[in-house]
Structures are given as structure tokens and as C-alpha cells.
Amino acid sequence: MKLTVFCGARFGRANQYQLVAKQLGTQLAQDHIELVYGGSQSGIMGTISQAVLENNGEVLGIYPENLFKSELPRHNATKLITTKTIDERKELLMSEADAFLVFPGGIGTLEEVTQALSWMDIGIINTKPMGILNMHGYYDSLKTLLETCSTEQFMNPAVVNNCLFSNNYQDLLEQLISGAQHSHLDASGSN
């Protein structure tokens, strides 16, 4: 299974973000889940990817060339794809995934999440399970907004219902694995 993790190139205010990122990366490697992510060594992106690599896991980094002056790409990733634009990067982050996990992050993380949801809503990509790590209620407002979009019929309720919110990354991983397996069965059954 390939899991795209949307996360930031900063560490955030609380040390717990970095601690959970390291635990998540270790768990991905132990569960033989390939990490697909933005390709940076910085912040939470760097912490998760380093933990996966330290535990002999697989890491696919997707990094836009010459875009960030303060970030360096993770050249020791199992595989590193360099893109010309940030849009190409986001497209690959979405197409390579069997499921998505959203870590607390900044506006770039939010942009990736909303683009993935939008593309699932209008059918550009197949609906894939999305787990949203809601540490300390970080994404409570996003959950409320998505529910409002659905209730007010501006968004397909099936896409909103596909978003799993939890403050426990292990619970999310279990649900994402199950959801991705179910999606593959549905896809193979339709051929």
C-alpha cells in the first residue's frame, strides 16, 4: 500500500507533533506501507520520512526543483521524483496514493487536502480513503466546514463521509488500510 501523507516543512509549536511524526514513520515502515510525500528533509516532512528510512521502509519523495530556498530534498529517499512545478507535485502526490493521511500543517497542507477532496468530488481522481489526524482538535474547524459543505449540498456527502477524523494515528492507519483494500476490491470487481 502507498500512503500519501500531507504535512508541513515546519515542526509546529508543540513537541508532540514531531514525536507523533516519528512514531507514524516508524509504524509505516513496520506495516510495510510506502510513504509518499513532498520530498523535503525539513520539518514534519523530514521527521516522518527519516523515521521510515531508519526502520527500513520505503519512501517516495516528490519534490519541485528550484522552488524552495530554505528546504532541501531528501536525496536518500528510496525514490525521489523531481517535478518542474508545485502543481505537478500535487498531481503525483494524489495519483500515487492508495489513501491519504493528513498531519497537522500549514496553508500548503490545507491546499493539498482541499485539492484532493475537490478532485474526488468532481471525479478527476477516484475516491480514496482520507484520514485526518486531529491532534489537539487541530482540524475541528475543517470537520465542521466539510459537514456544512455537505449539508448545504455544495459537496458530495460521500466524499465528506470518506474523511476519517481521529486524534490517534494508529486508529487512522487501520481504517485507511481497510478502506484502501476495500477500494481495490471494488475497482477489481468492476473490470
Buried (B, 14 or more C-beta within 10 A) or exposed (E): BBBBBBBBBBBBEEEEBBEBBBBBBBBBBEBEBBBBBBBBBBBBBBBBBBBBBEEEBBBBBBBBEEEBEEBEBBEEBBEBBBBEEBEBBBBBBBEBBBBBBBBBBBEBBBBBBEBBBEBBBEEEBEBBBBBBBBBEEBBEEBBEBBBEBBEEEEBBEEBBEBBBBBBEBEEBBBBBBEBBBEBEEEEEEEE
